[in-house]
Amino acid sequence: MRPRLKTLAWERAGDELRLVYDPRDRLVLPDPDGTVEKLLHLLREGGRTVAELAGELSLPVADVSAAVAALDAERLLEDGDRLGELGPGDAERHFSNLAFLESFGTLGSSREDLLRRLRESHVLVLGTGGLNSNTIPHLAGLGVGRMTLLDRDTVDPRNFARQYLYRWDDVGSRKVARAADWVRAFDPSIEVEAIDLGVESPEQLDELVGRTRPDVVASGIDRPNEIDLWVNAACVRHGVPFVRGGMWVTSGTVWSVAPGVSACRACVPPTADPDAPDLAAIRLYRDGARPNRGIGPVAGLLGAYGAFEVLRYLTGFEPPAYAGRPLIVDFAGGCATSRTEWPRNPDCDVCGGR
């Protein structure tokens, strides 16, 4: 291991050093004799083991090792031996991805390691319409290496309010085929499979998840009404995280299920009191006509939140944010966000035994 300092700045203030990597954080270190600053310069140059650093600083290896561990705990270091493995073309293609992931790299997992996880990952995308037609480009831009896309619809004029994968010449074409073509044209290195089918039963979904063995399922399918429970059951059974976004009328939501960790969709209490006003309103809403009110900014915002949650699962750069903790976006209230929480049910028929 050869620790390397990230792209941070520091300045001296008397006997202290002020270090800044992210403006939201500032680290102040005592350095009366300048040893810490010398260590920072050596770490910026990189290419030295801890023992070699100790030798140049004339310090015990244990002391330098403790200093390196402290800097790593602040996410200020990466292992230089885990960097530089990308070719020039890939480094240029993923320049911004690597710059973002650098913030979360550590000695144990560099930015290139995180990117490699993305490039080796597989996402099953259920539905290529409003929500996922916005999520898919984000996944492609991140460099997700493989996608399986499923949809059964054709491209219609009404889609153009929010679905930007498609062009006017695509009207009447099979939606999933055009979505797959978009991914291939965007980045030929991404492996993509198009499945032109609808979801008709929980057994079909279970077989699909079991056969394709994705790392994450991103679902944007609204019908039938039981679809979320079907996807949930298949994902929990196969141990696959499940990310879901959707819209009611003037509010949107993004949530996920981490099998064996978070509450699953089936843990959400059933309608214990059918006459409760909020539940009665939901029942009436579900039974009535439901025009799709998802304009472009709505689908784009929810699709981006969903893509971020997929990114969390695939790289582990931070824990899932919405696992059993749905994010609510109020489109009639300045797009203010709030959170709710699903209590995990130990007796849940789907996840209680996991």
N, C-alpha and C positions, 0 to 999 in steps of 0.2 A: 504494500500500500504506500502510495506517495500522495499525501494530502496536498490539495491545491485550493487556494483561496478563490472565492467567487469575486465577481466584479463589484467590489464595495469600495467606499471611500472612507478616509479617516483624517482626523486632524488632532494636533496636540493642544491641550489646554493645561498648562502647568505640568503637574505630575500625572495627568490623566490623558487617555486617548478616547476620542469620541468616534465610534464606528457607525456608519450608516450603510445598510444594503437597501432596505425598503424605507422610504420616508415615514412610514407609519411606526417604525421602530427605531430606537437608538440605543446602542450599547456603550456604556462608559466603563473603561478598564483602567485600574491603577497601573502606572508605568513610570515610576520615579527614575529608574536607571536606563530606560530606553530598550530593555530586553524584549518587551512585548512587540514594540514597533519593529525591531530587527526580525523577530519571528514572522510578523506579518509580511515583511518584504520577502523573506525566503519562501513563505507559503505562496505568495503571489507569483514568484518565479516558478514554483513547482519543481517536480523531478527529484525530490529528496524523500527518503524514508524518515520515519521518526528518529531512528538512531542517527542518521546523517544530520538531521536538524539539530539534535542534541550535541553532536560533535562540533558543529560550526558555532553553536552558542555557548559551548563549554558548560553545559548544564547536564544534570542527571537525566537519563532517558525517561525515568518515571515522571519527572516534572514536566518535560515536554509532552509526553503522552497525555498527562492530565490536562495540559493547556489545549492540546489538539482536541481532546474529547469535549472540553467546554465549548470550544468554537463550533464543533460539529453539532452539539446540542442546540446551538443557536442557528443551525442550518446555514453556516457560513463557509463550509468546506465540501469538496467532493474529492473522490479518489482519482488522481490523474491517470492511474492505470486503467480506469474504467471509462476514459474519455479518448476521443480521437480515433475511434474504430469506424466511423462513418466515412464513406467516400465523399469526395467533393460535391458530387451531384446530389446525394442524399442530404448532406449538411446544408446545402443551399436550399433545397426543397423544404426542409424542415427548420429553417433558420428561426422563424418566430416561435414555432412549437418548442424548440430547444431553449430559446430565451425564456419562455414562460416556465418550462419545467425545471430550469436551473434553480428557480426560487425554492423548489421542493426537493432538490437533490441533496444527498448526504454522502458520507463516506461509504455507507453500505449500499446505496442505490443512487447512481448518478442520473443526470438528465438524460443521458443516452440509454441507460437502463429503462427509464420510464417510457421513453419513446419506443424502445424495442418491444415493450409489453403491448403498446398500441399496435405496432406493425405485425405482431404475432397473434392478435386477438380476432375474434369472430363475433359479430353482432347479428342477431336475428331481428329483423325489422318487420313488425306486423302492421301493415298498412303503409302505403306510400302517398297518402292524401295530405290534408291540411297540416297536421302536426308534424308528421314524419318527413314530409317533403321539405320541411325546414331543418329537421334533425339530420337527415341524410347528408346534406352538404357539409354540416359541421363535422360529422364523423369522417367524411372523406378528407376534409381539410386537415384534421388531426392525424390522419394517416392510418386509420383502422385498416388492418390488412385484408380482412374478408368480411363481406356482408351477404346475408341471405335476405332477399326482399320478397314479401308476400303481399299481393293485392289481387282483387278480382274485378276492378272497375275499369271503365274507359275514361279517357280524358274528355271532359265536358267544358263548355264555355264558362259555366259557373265556377269552375275550379280556379280561374285566373285571378280571383280576388286575393288568393293566399298561397297558391301552389306554384312556385317559381322554377320547379324542375322542368316544366313543360313549356312548349311553344305552340303558337296558334296552329301551325301545320300538324301538330300532334292530335288535334281534336278528332275523336273517334278511334284513336289508337289504344291499345292495351296499356294501361297506366304503368304496370310493373315493368313491362319491357322497356318503356321509354325511360323510366327511372334508372334501370340498370344501364341503359345506354349512356345516360348522363354521367353516372359514376365512372364508367370505362373511359369516356372521353375526358373527364376531369383528371383522372389519374390512372393510366393503364396498369399500374402495378397493383391496384386493388383487385382482388378476386371477388367477383360478384355473381350470385345466382339469382335468377328471377323465377318465382313460383306464382303462376297465374291461377290462384285458387282463393275461395272464401273460407272462412272458418265456420264449420257446421256443427261441430260437437266437441265436447271435452276430450273424447278419445282421440280425435284427429289432432288436436293440439298437443296432447301428451306424446303421440307418436312423432309429431314434427319436432318437438323440442328434444326428444330422445334420439332421434335420427341425426339431426343437424348438430347437436351438442355445442350450442353457442356459449360464449362466455357471459353474455348479457342479452336479455330480450328487451327491445324497445317497442312498446305497443301504442298504437294510435287508433285502434279499432273501437268503434262505439256500439256496434250491434252484433249479435243480439244483446239484450240487457244484461245477460249473465256472463258476457265475454270476459270481464275482468276476473271473475271467479274462476273461469276455465283456465285463463292464462296463469293465474296465481297458483292453482292446484298443480298444473304441469311444471311450473318453475320450482315450486317448493319440493315436489317429488324428485326432480332431477338436480336440485341444488344449484339452480341458475338464478342470479339476480334478475329482477324484473323492474323496469322503469316505465312509468305511465304518466301521460299528461292529458288534460282535457279541459273543456269549457262548459260552464252552465249557460247563463245568459249574459251577465255582466261580470262574472268572476271566472278565473281559471285556476287550475290546480296541477301540481306536479308532485308525484310521490313514487316511492320505490319499495321493494320488498327484498330484504337480505335474508335468504332462507337460513333458518337456524339461529339468527341473530336478532332480527327485528320482528315485530308483529307482522303477520301476513294480512292480505285483504280479507280473508275469512274470519280473522279475529275481530273485525269491526262488528260491534253488537248489532243483532237484527232489530227490526222495528218492534221494540217491546210494547210501546204504546202507540197503536196506529192512529189515535186521535190527537196526538201531540201536534201542535200547529206546524212546526218545522217539518216533521216527517209527513204530515198530511200534504203539505205544499209540495214536497218532493214526489210523493205518490201521484198527485195530480199532474205534476210536470211530466213525469215519465209516461203517464197514460195519454198525454196530449200530443199534438203535432210539435215536432222539434226542428224548426229550420236551422240550418247551420249559420251561425252568426260570426264565424271565425274570419275576421278580416286579416290582412297581411300582418300588421303589427302584432296582433294577438297570437297568431300562429308562430310568428317569428320569435316572440318573447318566450312562449312556452316551449318551443322547440329548442331554443338555446339553453333554457334551464334544464330540460331533459338531457341534452347532449352533455352538459356539465356533469350531471349525475352519472351518466354512462362513463365519462372520463374518470370519475372518482373510482368506480368499480374496476375499470380496466387497468389503471395504473397504481391505485392505492396512494396517490399523492396526498390525499386526505380522506377521512372516513366518509361514507355516503351521508349526504346532508338530509335527505328526505325519506330515509328508510323508516317506515312506520311513523313519520312526522311530516305529513303533507304540507307543502307550501301553497298558500292561497294568495292569488293576485287579484286585487280589486280594480277592474278596468273602469268602474264608475267612480272611483275614489283616488284618482291620481296614480293608479297602478301601485297603490300601497300594498305591501306584503305582510302576511301574518302566518303563524304556524298553529297547527293543531297536532294532537298526538293520539295514536292508536295504542291503547294498553294491550300488551300481549296476553292472550288467553291461553293458559297452560292446558286447558281442556279442548282447545281448538281441534276440530276434526281433520284439519289439513296439516297444521304445523305443530300441534300439541305434543307429538311424540318425538320431535326432532331436537 
